[in-house]
Amino acid sequence: SVVGARGCSFACGARGGVRAGGVVGVRGKVRGGGEGVGVSRKCGVSMQIVDEAMLLETRAREVFMPALSSTMTEGKIVQWLKAPGDRVEAGDIVMVVESDKADMDVECFDSGFLASILVAEGDMAPVGSTVALIAEKEEDIGKIADCGLDCIVSGSGSRHDGTTAVETEEHPVPDGPPAAVADSGSSSSSSSSSIPKPDLAEIFMPALSSTMTEGKIVQWTKGEGERVESGEIVMVVESDKADMDVESFEDGFLAHLAVEEGGMCPVGDAVGYLARSEADIPAVKQWALAQGGASAPAAAAAAPAAAAAAAPAPAAAPAAATPAAAPAAVVNTGRIVASPFAKKLAAEKNIDLATVRGSGPGGRIVAKDVEAAPQVSSSPSSVAAAAAPAKRADGKIVATPDAKKLAKAEGVKLENVVGTGNFGRITADDVLKAAGKFVEKKPKQAAAAGAAAGAPAAAAAKTKEAAAELPGGSVGMTALQKAVVKNMNASLDVPIFRVSYAIKTTALDALYAKVKSKGVTVSSLLAKAVAHVLQKHPILNASYAPDAIVYNPSINVAMAVATPDGGLITPVLKDASSADLYSLSRTWKDLVRRTLEKKLSPDEYNSGTFYISNLGMFGVESFDAVLPPGAGSILAVAGSKPRVSIGANGLPSVEKEMVVNITCDHRIIYGAQAAEFLRDLADLLENNVEELLF
């Protein structure tokens, strides 16, 4: 749902399009004197709509109640971590908010001084409402605290240009900027002010994580002119962590797209505009195009996109000339990546996504690819016959229990699925075909024969391809890679120490051999073992706060997973100490799958309390892991190697050992504590590993 944009961010992602930030200009005057748009009798200051770049006597930023989930409409302030008058740095946690899902930390985007707390601890506030004011200068704290919300009107008056409309009893705020501001601006600002602002709603780039500063629009699921309902997905945004669907909080008609697909946009900037009625679409579009601040980057981003779209036009002509009756060729094998709207559209049109070539990032199938896909038959009657699912004589659609469960999970309507089972019964494979995730199984003998016959040619082609694709020059980083850089730089400010320990793995290997057939992975075994030992060493599960140690009530083990595009994400196994080994393994496999598909929710990768980096599968002998920001400890696990040692009987023996290195925050954890933790972990894995089964 949505995020407060300029005022503050929070440690959880959310979607949507509600404005929640802005710069407020306040020019102090003596009571009863001076000029301005309006004068407030309550605080004796004149308020004027000013541009963000102007030098003001007083500058304030509003801290808003963020939307921490798609269903949240109001939040409760559990605790203020800063008091009025305290210095606030960008990235500092200023408050803890209780939503309808969980308690979460809220960080500040800007530096300044907390001037006034408007909502006290324990009180509720609607999403988007102002809960505090931040002053840029310490001497402005008193002025802003005295004025408060009597002079600062947020909400519908907050605008994208970085100013906040201020309205008093005597002088209502005009629709356009005052002449004084227009005169000081450029000719473009004066021309835009000549167009009255229609009734509209803006769609903003939400902050989908606490580290996100800009986002990339992967796909617009709605086109200009289409009706948009509140709660409906309007776009897919790529953040520094994952791809997420963004919902609209408003009803209306999508009048203008300020940022095209593939374009980048800072958090909090407008990316689209909604008209309240269909008749208002032209007026909203005209007004949006006249706004230089939001439309200029969009136009620049749209130009390359338009050129790229025009380039493949000649290649589209032969495709159009292809007879519609010809069966579509399969172009996708294995896992098919498609947007939710593309899957829904394909199910409605009865189009197999395996035959659709994706044009989105990384070959992702988007809605326009499905719409451009060739139909199976040009005859309407044959299309209807092929698309109509088989029904029983009583008219009911029959499906297997697995098919019903899978359809619910994939969001596929059974009435649009063709049943291939007995008497038209819908099977799980039918649902997978409708969702575009069905993988045709090849006979093993045929596959082996084909692999053997084509091995020399494939090897030669692979060698040639590898030589041809050797990269060179500077390549721009992805949003995820930029986030990793930011976190690594932040880790340099933390004083750390490292401790190594060699653990014999004979008993662990034997246990793994017994449970491997039941779906248990080495990663889940390590997570369960670490969580088990952390119960006796809570300091290793803690984190640092200014002048305090934060003990986490739950043991959430986060394990690093490398993504194909060169990033790193740490999916979290929550409450790993209380979950059994088998359910932990199932959860981990699901997390890894959705990590590679970039479908994790923010709470599934930013709620870790203890971290593990496992490179044992690569055969490394030892390595050190970098401590993530906000973490107290991270354990680096190397590969298990045969080593010669002297046994208890004094005779040499060969046993397998793995070296683990733990990196700790030395502000709260000391060397002896880390060593005791590793000693107990080794004792568990070497002598009592069967405890992991209970």
Secondary structure, DSSP 4 states (H G I P E B T S, - for coil): -----SSEEESS----------EEEEB---TT-S-SSEE-TTT--EE----TTS--SEEEEEEE----STT-SEEEEEEESS-TT-EE-TT-EEEEEE-SS-EEEEEESS-EEEEEE-S-TT-EEETT-EEEEEESSGGGHHHHHHHGGGT---GGGB-TTS-B----SSSPPPSS--HHHHHHS-HHHHHHHTSPPPSEEEEE----STT-SEEEEEEESS-TT-EE-TT-EEEEEE-SS-EEEEE-SS-EEEEEESS-TT-EEETTSEEEEEESSGGGHHHHHHHHHH-HHHHHHHHHHHHHHHHHHHTTHHHHHHHHHS-TTSPPPP---SS--B-HHHHHHHHHHT--GGG----SGGG-B-HHHHHTSPPS-S-HHHHHHHHSPP--TTS---B-HHHHHHHHHHT--GGGS---SGGGPBPHHHHHHHHT---PPPPHHHHHHHHHHHHHHHHHHHHHHHHHT---S--PPPHHHHHHHHHHHHHTTS-EEEEEEEEE-HHHHHHHHHHGGGT--HHHHHHHHHHHHHTT-GGGG-EEETTEEE--SS--EEE-EE-TTS-EE--EETTTTTS-HHHHHHHHHHHHHHHHTT---GGGTS--SEEEEE-GGGT-S----PPPTT-SEEEEEEEEEEEEEE-TTS-EEEEEEEEEEEEEETTT--HHHHHHHHHHHHHHHHH-GGGGG-
